[in-house]
């Protein structure tokens, strides 16, 4: 199966006239020339996160979509195969890719960059031969900075994912089931074969009686 990577580019003009560039998938060699905004520390320190983005971009299936102001990354979205220690890798599916991290620096959160980056990732039908999934865990959410409740944040994330037609899917995964705000959201591309959909169902449910 071919991983289609069609580079896309867009622009956002800020209220004060500054320009942001949205682009991707960005190749690893280009990422090495950029720097991370100091507020991009939700998952690890900015320098370490920058290294992780470069590593993901170098993967065959890896995709980094980013927003930058000049040479400073102010937001990013990652796509990659699920971690081998997680249940989602158990099916050994070459067409199952995880939408991993979505992060935007605090000062840039009012411009809808998360939605714009995700939509850019799905442009030109480059995801139609893939099942894209994301696991939403409330303990990863920035409840403190946003001052949102768990349920308001969950609604915000669902709305974000629905902008690219990702929908809620049931699962018996223990981590997702550990809190009612956690959820699994999925988009099955129009070219994904039935065999892959059935395999994904087997990964979603270990307890066969649930589907």
Rosetta blueprint (number, residue, H / E / L):
1 X L
2 X L
3 X L
4 X L
5 X L
6 X L
7 X L
8 X E
9 X E
10 X E
11 X E
12 X E
13 X E
14 X L
15 X L
16 X L
17 X L
18 X L
19 X E
20 X E
21 X E
22 X E
23 X E
24 X E
25 X L
26 X L
27 X L
28 X H
29 X H
30 X H
31 X H
32 X L
33 X L
34 X L
35 X E
36 X E
37 X L
38 X L
39 X L
40 X L
41 X L
42 X L
43 X L
44 X L
45 X L
46 X H
47 X H
48 X H
49 X H
50 X H
51 X H
52 X H
53 X H
54 X H
55 X H
56 X H
57 X H
58 X L
59 X L
60 X L
61 X L
62 X L
63 X E
64 X E
65 X E
66 X E
67 X E
68 X E
69 X E
70 X L
71 X L
72 X E
73 X E
74 X E
75 X E
76 X E
77 X E
78 X E
79 X E
80 X E
81 X L
82 X L
83 X L
84 X L
85 X L
86 X L
87 X H
88 X H
89 X H
90 X L
91 X L
92 X L
93 X L
94 X L
95 X L
96 X E
97 X E
98 X E
99 X E
100 X E
101 X E
102 X E
103 X E
104 X E
105 X L
106 X H
107 X H
108 X H
109 X L
110 X L
111 X L
112 X L
113 X H
114 X H
115 X H
116 X H
117 X H
118 X H
119 X H
120 X H
121 X H
122 X L
123 X H
124 X H
125 X H
126 X L
127 X L
128 X L
129 X L
130 X L
131 X E
132 X E
133 X E
134 X E
135 X E
136 X E
137 X L
138 X H
139 X H
140 X H
141 X L
142 X L
143 X H
144 X H
145 X H
146 X H
147 X L
148 X L
149 X L
150 X H
151 X H
152 X H
153 X H
154 X H
155 X H
156 X H
157 X H
158 X H
159 X H
160 X H
161 X H
162 X H
163 X L
164 X L
165 X L
166 X L
167 X E
168 X E
169 X E
170 X L
171 X L
172 X L
173 X L
174 X H
175 X H
176 X H
177 X H
178 X L
179 X L
180 X L
181 X L
182 X L
183 X E
184 X E
185 X E
186 X E
187 X E
188 X E
189 X L
190 X L
191 X L
192 X L
193 X L
194 X H
195 X H
196 X H
197 X H
198 X H
199 X H
200 X H
201 X H
202 X H
203 X H
204 X H
205 X L
206 X L
207 X L
208 X H
209 X H
210 X H
211 X L
